[in-house]
Amino acid sequence: MTLTRPKTLAEMIIRQDYFATDPGVSQGLSYQPDPTDVFISPYAKCGTTWMQQIVHGLRSNGSMQFSEITEVVPWLELAHDMGIDIQAPQVALPHAFKSHLSWNDIPKGGRYIVVFRDPIDAMISLHRFLEGWFFETGSVSMAEFADYYLDRGKEENYWSHACSWWAQRDNPNVLCFAFEQMKANLPAVVNQVADFIGIAPSSLARQIATKQAQFDFMKRHKDQFDDHLIRETRDPACGLPPGGDSAKVSRGKSGAGATTITSELRAKFEARWRETMTSQFGLSSYSDLLQALGSY
């Protein structure tokens, strides 16, 4: 049988159900963290891979000895399905894990780094990420995908994730950034991360980690950030043909939504924000969140 990529959102959703198994997710959720463990848990396309590279660069003095970043910073809830033992020693300390879990679901007892991003920019980035991998190029419009993004289930959407972590912003074991902060002042972000994860890298190590987290560097080493290990193990389970493109390092831009989506769609996103972040925390817009996090 010839494998094909989904050409509709409905088919994509069916295929995605096979991406992670219930036993595999349960393995991740049952992990008992050490207090020094670091969990990098932004929502999808909000800077997860970028932060993985920062944390790993700091703890390893800039080692690039990995085929793909998930090899050295495992995805907590997918590791079992990829054949990775999350209990195994890692190549450097502290142990670090990728996740997209909310605060409500993630194992407690470690340290947590979360990156927020403008929800429209995150949606656009996710559409580009999935196109050519989980659905055929050109088969799902941005407007159609935006409606899907807005209507995702209560426990699996940008806003429930953001609310859960924003409620923990004063937790000393939670460090919050914005994607825009990382773009505007990467050296300052790297220094904050180094202090937070409890290591004391040299000035040179911090410089190396900063250089290796810059867009141009990661673009030149894009094969190490392209999820090919994930595709190799999960594409067959999802019935996807080989050769999909899931490159993580693409444009790295902020504010793409200003020219990409319609005013009608923007109004829907603003309404969703008011229903959640404004209602619970009084943040009238994403700009308010940026201001609350501090200058960047």
Secondary structure by P-SEA (a helix, b strand, c coil): ccccccccaaaaaaaacccccaaaaaaaaaccccccbbbbcccccccaaaaaaaaaaaacccccccccccccccccccccccccccccccccccbbbbbccccccccccbbbbbbbccaaaaaaaaaaaacccccccccccaaaaaaaaaaccccccaaaaaaaaaaacccccbbbbbaaaaaacaaaaaaaaaaaacccccaaaaaaaaaaacaaaaaaacccccaaaaaaccccccccccccccccccccccccccccccaaaaaaaaaaaaaccccccccccaaaaaaaaccc
